[in-house]
Amino acid sequence: MKSLCERLLVPIDGSETSVIVAHHAVEIARQYGSQLTLLYVVDGAVRDLMARLARRPATEVQAEMEETGRRTLHHLAGVAEKQGVAAEPVLRIGMVHATVVAEAEARRATLVIVGWPIEHELRGLYESRLVRQIISDSCCPVLVLKPESDQHHPLQM
């Protein structure tokens, strides 16, 4: 029987919540000797909306979003490495929930670890819908962490 913590998939969006969750996932991976995949998804719909609002080409906005994703993944992979955990950083472009579910299937993840967003913000309402979709469609269990407000693992680059 495979361990629930054998292969972890952690979606990252660069928010404080996702960074805190990634730190917890690194600790879980360290304790259980897990394979750890950090996934950053550049959402095409968000890219298009940001491009329209900023009156900029979608290709420019996407390039910036991809660079943000690479920096975030690089930083968190470094955090994992300092804890003795090998983390595979993965950057994808697509619909967030569908991409997370597809990556979980492709990697035969045994556990997806996500953070519960702050509900009082508009972004939090959107993200809580994404979390519910991931839970509903995932091929494996989903651990939802609600980080304490006094826990801070700042993303310093």
Backbone as JSON, one array per atom type, in Angstrom:
{
  "sequence": "MKSLCERLLVPIDGSETSVIVAHHAVEIARQYGSQLTLLYVVDGAVRDLMARLARRPATEVQAEMEETGRRTLHHLAGVAEKQGVAAEPVLRIGMVHATVVAEAEARRATLVIVGWPIEHELRGLYESRLVRQIISDSCCPVLVLKPESDQHHPLQM",
  "N": [[0.85, -1.19, 0.0], [0.59, 2.17, -0.89], [2.01, 5.13, 0.54], [0.2, 7.9, 1.83], [1.61, 10.23, 1.7], [3.5, 9.88, -0.27], [3.89, 10.98, -2.94], [3.77, 14.27, -3.41], [1.87, 17.03, -4.56], [1.96, 20.44, -5.02], [0.2, 23.21, -5.67], [1.13, 26.48, -6.56], [0.69, 29.96, -6.33], [2.0, 32.25, -5.82], [0.91, 33.85, -3.89], [0.73, 34.93, -0.43], [-0.51, 32.98, 1.13], [-0.17, 30.63, -0.46], [2.59, 30.39, -0.43], [3.15, 29.99, 2.28], [1.82, 27.55, 2.6], [3.41, 26.01, 0.9], [5.8, 25.95, 2.37], [4.93, 24.4, 4.56], [4.4, 22.04, 3.16], [6.97, 21.32, 2.34], [8.05, 20.66, 4.81], [6.45, 18.44, 5.46], [7.22, 16.74, 3.35], [9.9, 16.43, 4.01], [9.74, 15.09, 6.47], [8.48, 12.67, 5.74], [9.89, 11.7, 3.61], [9.03, 12.29, 1.02], [8.29, 12.6, -2.52], [8.32, 15.73, -4.05], [6.45, 18.01, -5.82], [6.3, 21.2, -7.07], [3.95, 23.32, -8.37], [3.3, 25.85, -10.64], [0.83, 27.66, -12.16], [0.16, 29.51, -14.97], [-2.54, 31.31, -15.56], [-4.55, 31.47, -18.32], [-6.94, 32.92, -18.71], [-6.82, 34.86, -16.7], [-4.51, 36.15, -17.51], [-5.41, 37.24, -19.97], [-7.41, 39.0, -19.05], [-5.9, 40.75, -17.44], [-4.25, 41.85, -19.42], [-6.12, 43.2, -21.02], [-7.13, 45.09, -19.16], [-4.8, 46.53, -18.59], [-4.2, 47.43, -21.04], [-2.3, 46.23, -22.71], [-0.24, 44.06, -24.72], [-1.16, 40.62, -24.7], [0.89, 38.77, -24.83], [3.08, 40.06, -23.67], [2.18, 40.38, -21.03], [1.85, 37.7, -20.35], [4.51, 36.82, -20.5], [5.6, 38.2, -18.32], [4.1, 37.07, -16.23], [4.94, 34.42, -16.41], [7.66, 34.74, -15.77], [7.44, 35.64, -13.13], [6.36, 33.32, -12.04], [8.5, 31.5, -12.49], [10.5, 32.67, -10.84], [9.28, 32.47, -8.31], [8.98, 29.67, -8.07], [11.67, 28.91, -8.2], [12.7, 30.11, -5.88], [11.19, 28.71, -3.88], [11.96, 26.08, -4.38], [14.58, 26.29, -3.62], [14.26, 26.77, -0.88], [13.24, 24.29, -0.14], [15.43, 22.67, -0.79], [17.32, 23.54, 1.1], [16.26, 22.32, 3.3], [16.8, 19.76, 2.82], [15.21, 18.52, 0.95], [14.28, 17.4, -2.19], [12.77, 19.22, -4.62], [10.64, 19.35, -7.36], [10.28, 21.86, -9.64], [7.58, 23.06, -11.55], [6.24, 24.67, -14.32], [3.29, 25.67, -15.83], [0.87, 26.49, -18.39], [-2.46, 27.4, -18.51], [-5.87, 26.52, -17.61], [-6.34, 26.87, -14.2], [-7.48, 24.97, -12.25], [-8.03, 22.71, -13.85], [-5.48, 22.16, -14.84], [-4.04, 21.59, -12.51], [-5.38, 19.27, -11.67], [-4.87, 17.6, -13.89], [-2.04, 17.44, -13.76], [-1.76, 16.17, -11.3], [-2.84, 13.67, -11.92], [-1.1, 12.85, -14.03], [1.34, 12.69, -12.71], [0.83, 10.83, -10.86], [0.12, 11.59, -8.28], [-0.12, 11.3, -4.76], [-1.15, 12.92, -2.9], [-2.55, 16.12, -2.93], [-1.71, 19.34, -1.97], [-3.16, 22.21, -0.84], [-3.87, 25.69, -0.14], [-6.27, 27.34, 1.91], [-7.92, 30.15, 0.82], [-8.02, 33.66, 1.79], [-11.12, 34.75, 2.59], [-12.36, 37.28, 2.64], [-11.41, 38.89, 0.69], [-11.7, 39.78, -2.78], [-10.17, 38.26, -4.55], [-9.84, 36.05, -2.95], [-12.38, 34.89, -2.96], [-12.54, 33.97, -5.61], [-10.36, 32.18, -5.57], [-11.18, 30.35, -3.59], [-13.21, 29.06, -4.92], [-11.72, 27.78, -6.9], [-10.24, 26.0, -5.28], [-12.31, 24.37, -4.32], [-13.09, 23.2, -6.76], [-10.78, 21.76, -7.42], [-10.71, 19.93, -5.28], [-13.07, 18.54, -5.84], [-12.55, 17.37, -8.38], [-10.12, 16.03, -8.26], [-7.86, 13.26, -8.56], [-6.83, 12.13, -6.35], [-6.5, 12.31, -2.72], [-7.03, 15.56, -1.23], [-5.37, 17.88, 0.66], [-6.28, 20.54, 2.57], [-4.97, 23.42, 3.75], [-5.25, 25.85, 6.24], [-3.63, 28.52, 6.75], [-2.3, 30.03, 9.7], [-2.87, 33.37, 10.72], [-0.74, 34.61, 11.93], [1.48, 33.32, 11.08], [4.31, 33.63, 9.18], [6.05, 33.33, 6.26], [7.86, 34.95, 4.49], [8.1, 35.76, 1.04], [11.01, 36.25, -0.1], [13.1, 37.61, -2.42]],
  "CA": [[0.0, 0.0, 0.0], [1.4, 3.38, -0.97], [1.82, 6.12, 1.58], [-0.53, 9.1, 1.44], [2.57, 11.31, 1.49], [4.56, 9.42, -1.18], [4.11, 11.95, -4.02], [3.01, 15.48, -3.1], [1.74, 18.08, -5.57], [1.59, 21.68, -4.33], [0.0, 24.35, -6.56], [1.66, 27.74, -6.03], [0.32, 31.12, -7.15], [2.78, 33.4, -5.38], [0.27, 34.54, -2.77], [1.28, 34.61, 0.88], [-1.08, 31.71, 1.55], [0.44, 29.5, -1.16], [3.98, 30.28, 0.01], [3.09, 29.36, 3.6], [1.47, 26.15, 2.36], [4.6, 25.35, 0.33], [6.71, 25.69, 3.49], [4.39, 23.25, 5.28], [4.58, 20.87, 2.3], [8.39, 20.96, 2.43], [8.22, 19.98, 6.1], [5.83, 17.12, 5.32], [8.09, 15.96, 2.47], [11.12, 16.1, 4.76], [9.42, 14.09, 7.49], [8.03, 11.4, 5.17], [10.71, 11.3, 2.46], [8.14, 12.38, -0.13], [8.6, 13.33, -3.75], [7.59, 16.99, -3.96], [6.34, 18.79, -7.05], [5.73, 22.54, -6.91], [3.32, 23.64, -9.65], [2.83, 27.22, -10.84], [0.03, 27.7, -13.39], [-0.18, 30.82, -15.53], [-3.93, 31.19, -15.99], [-4.77, 32.21, -19.56], [-8.05, 33.87, -18.55], [-6.31, 35.97, -15.89], [-3.59, 36.86, -18.39], [-6.18, 38.04, -20.92], [-8.06, 40.09, -18.32], [-4.86, 41.72, -17.07], [-3.81, 42.52, -20.65], [-7.17, 44.16, -21.4], [-7.18, 46.18, -18.19], [-3.57, 47.33, -18.69], [-4.07, 47.82, -22.45], [-0.99, 45.73, -23.13], [-0.35, 42.78, -25.42], [-1.24, 39.44, -23.83], [2.19, 38.1, -24.84], [3.91, 40.74, -22.66], [1.65, 40.04, -19.71], [2.16, 36.3, -20.11], [5.95, 36.71, -20.22], [5.8, 38.66, -16.94], [3.52, 36.07, -15.34], [5.84, 33.26, -16.44], [8.87, 35.09, -15.02], [7.05, 35.6, -11.72], [6.25, 31.9, -11.7], [9.85, 30.9, -12.41], [11.17, 33.19, -9.64], [8.62, 31.89, -7.15], [9.35, 28.25, -8.02], [13.11, 28.83, -7.89], [12.84, 30.43, -4.46], [10.65, 27.65, -3.04], [12.81, 24.9, -4.56], [15.74, 26.57, -2.77], [13.82, 26.55, 0.5], [13.16, 22.84, 0.02], [16.79, 22.13, -0.83], [17.95, 23.83, 2.4], [15.68, 21.37, 4.26], [17.17, 18.41, 2.38], [14.11, 17.98, 0.14], [14.35, 17.69, -3.63], [11.47, 19.66, -5.12], [10.63, 19.58, -8.8], [9.45, 23.01, -10.0], [6.89, 22.87, -12.83], [5.45, 25.83, -14.75], [2.34, 25.31, -16.88], [-0.06, 27.53, -18.82], [-3.78, 26.81, -18.73], [-6.87, 26.76, -16.56], [-5.67, 26.42, -12.98], [-7.98, 23.73, -11.63], [-7.85, 21.6, -14.8], [-4.05, 21.87, -14.92], [-3.66, 20.93, -11.26], [-5.94, 17.91, -11.72], [-4.11, 16.85, -14.91], [-0.7, 17.17, -13.24], [-1.9, 15.16, -10.24], [-3.01, 12.38, -12.6], [0.11, 12.51, -14.78], [2.44, 12.4, -11.78], [0.33, 9.84, -9.91], [0.21, 12.21, -6.96], [-0.88, 10.64, -3.7], [-1.76, 13.99, -2.11], [-2.43, 17.51, -3.39], [-1.79, 20.22, -0.8], [-3.54, 23.57, -1.22], [-4.21, 26.58, 0.96], [-7.6, 27.97, 1.87], [-7.68, 31.6, 0.67], [-8.69, 34.64, 2.66], [-12.43, 34.94, 1.97], [-12.88, 38.64, 2.59], [-10.88, 39.57, -0.49], [-12.29, 39.31, -4.03], [-9.31, 37.19, -5.03], [-10.12, 34.9, -2.1], [-13.61, 34.25, -3.44], [-12.15, 33.24, -6.83], [-9.47, 31.07, -5.19], [-11.93, 29.32, -2.87], [-13.91, 28.29, -5.96], [-10.7, 26.9, -7.49], [-9.94, 24.94, -4.31], [-13.45, 23.44, -4.34], [-13.03, 22.45, -8.02], [-9.67, 20.81, -7.3], [-11.18, 18.87, -4.39], [-14.11, 17.78, -6.54], [-12.08, 16.65, -9.57], [-8.82, 15.41, -8.06], [-7.76, 11.8, -8.58], [-6.25, 11.71, -5.07], [-6.93, 13.19, -1.63], [-6.56, 16.95, -1.22], [-5.21, 18.45, 1.99], [-6.48, 21.99, 2.53], [-4.4, 24.05, 4.93], [-5.67, 27.22, 6.51], [-2.51, 29.08, 7.5], [-2.57, 30.97, 10.77], [-2.55, 34.73, 10.28], [0.52, 35.07, 12.5], [2.59, 32.59, 10.48], [4.8, 34.35, 8.01], [7.22, 32.84, 5.55], [7.84, 35.91, 3.39], [8.76, 35.43, -0.22], [12.08, 37.22, -0.28], [13.91, 37.25, -3.58]],
  "C": [[0.89, 1.25, 0.0], [1.02, 4.37, 0.14], [1.05, 7.32, 1.02], [0.44, 10.24, 1.09], [3.69, 10.93, 0.51], [4.91, 10.45, -2.26], [3.18, 13.14, -3.81], [3.02, 16.45, -4.29], [1.22, 19.32, -4.86], [1.44, 22.81, -5.36], [0.41, 25.65, -5.86], [1.16, 28.87, -6.93], [1.08, 32.38, -6.75], [2.16, 34.17, -4.25], [0.93, 34.13, -1.47], [0.77, 33.25, 1.35], [-0.38, 30.55, 0.86], [1.91, 29.32, -0.75], [4.04, 29.62, 1.39], [2.78, 27.87, 3.45], [2.67, 25.39, 1.8], [5.62, 25.04, 1.43], [6.23, 24.49, 4.31], [4.6, 21.96, 4.46], [6.03, 20.4, 2.31], [8.64, 20.2, 3.73], [7.62, 18.58, 6.06], [6.72, 16.21, 4.47], [9.37, 15.54, 3.19], [10.84, 14.98, 5.76], [9.11, 12.71, 6.91], [8.86, 10.94, 3.97], [9.93, 11.32, 1.15], [8.81, 12.98, -1.35], [7.72, 14.59, -3.72], [7.63, 17.7, -5.3], [5.65, 20.1, -6.72], [5.22, 22.99, -8.28], [2.82, 25.08, -9.66], [2.09, 27.25, -12.18], [-0.24, 29.15, -13.76], [-1.57, 30.66, -16.16], [-4.17, 32.09, -17.2], [-5.88, 33.24, -19.44], [-7.61, 35.08, -17.74], [-5.35, 36.82, -16.73], [-4.36, 37.78, -19.33], [-6.87, 39.22, -20.25], [-7.04, 41.17, -17.94], [-4.39, 42.51, -18.29], [-4.84, 43.57, -21.08], [-7.19, 45.36, -20.47], [-5.97, 47.11, -18.31], [-3.34, 47.85, -20.12], [-2.67, 47.48, -22.97], [-1.18, 44.42, -23.88], [-0.33, 41.61, -24.43], [0.11, 38.72, -23.77], [3.14, 38.73, -23.81], [3.48, 40.36, -21.26], [2.0, 38.59, -19.37], [3.64, 36.12, -19.78], [6.25, 37.14, -18.79], [5.26, 37.64, -15.94], [4.41, 34.82, -15.27], [7.11, 33.55, -15.64], [8.59, 35.1, -13.52], [6.95, 34.16, -11.23], [7.6, 31.23, -11.54], [10.59, 31.37, -11.15], [10.6, 32.56, -8.37], [9.03, 30.42, -6.98], [10.81, 28.08, -7.64], [13.35, 29.08, -6.4], [12.38, 29.26, -3.59], [11.43, 26.34, -3.2], [14.08, 25.06, -3.72], [15.43, 26.37, -1.3], [13.79, 25.05, 0.79], [14.56, 22.23, 0.09], [17.51, 22.36, 0.5], [17.44, 22.89, 3.49], [16.0, 19.92, 3.88], [16.1, 17.73, 1.55], [14.32, 18.38, -1.32], [12.95, 18.03, -4.11], [11.58, 19.9, -6.62], [9.72, 20.76, -9.11], [8.87, 22.81, -11.4], [6.06, 24.11, -13.12], [4.58, 25.39, -15.91], [1.49, 26.53, -17.22], [-1.39, 26.86, -19.09], [-4.76, 27.24, -17.67], [-6.33, 26.13, -15.28], [-6.2, 25.09, -12.5], [-7.78, 22.54, -12.56], [-6.38, 21.2, -14.9], [-3.57, 21.16, -13.67], [-4.14, 19.48, -11.28], [-5.17, 17.05, -12.72], [-2.71, 16.5, -14.43], [-0.74, 16.11, -12.14], [-2.04, 13.76, -10.87], [-1.72, 11.94, -13.28], [1.25, 12.09, -13.88], [2.05, 11.34, -10.74], [0.49, 10.34, -8.48], [-0.63, 11.41, -5.97], [-1.58, 11.66, -2.8], [-1.5, 15.33, -2.77], [-2.6, 18.37, -2.14], [-2.05, 21.64, -1.28], [-3.83, 24.39, 0.03], [-5.62, 27.13, 0.79], [-7.39, 29.48, 1.84], [-8.45, 32.43, 1.68], [-9.99, 35.05, 1.97], [-12.86, 36.39, 1.8], [-12.33, 39.45, 1.42], [-11.54, 38.99, -1.73], [-11.49, 38.14, -4.58], [-9.58, 35.91, -4.23], [-11.37, 34.16, -2.53], [-13.32, 33.42, -4.69], [-11.33, 32.02, -6.47], [-10.22, 29.99, -4.43], [-12.74, 28.47, -3.84], [-12.94, 27.32, -6.62], [-10.38, 25.73, -6.56], [-11.06, 23.91, -4.32], [-13.45, 22.6, -5.63], [-11.92, 21.4, -7.98], [-10.09, 19.64, -6.41], [-12.16, 17.96, -5.12], [-13.54, 16.88, -7.63], [-10.78, 15.88, -9.39], [-8.9, 13.89, -8.04], [-7.23, 11.25, -7.25], [-6.77, 12.64, -3.97], [-6.3, 14.59, -1.74], [-6.54, 17.42, 0.23], [-5.32, 19.96, 1.86], [-5.97, 22.56, 3.84], [-4.91, 25.47, 5.04], [-4.57, 27.83, 7.37], [-2.98, 30.06, 8.56], [-2.15, 32.36, 10.3], [-1.22, 35.22, 10.83], [1.72, 34.28, 11.98], [3.06, 33.36, 9.25], [6.08, 33.7, 7.51], [7.34, 33.74, 4.33], [8.61, 35.42, 2.19], [9.79, 36.51, -0.49], [12.95, 36.76, -1.43], [14.97, 38.27, -3.82]]
}
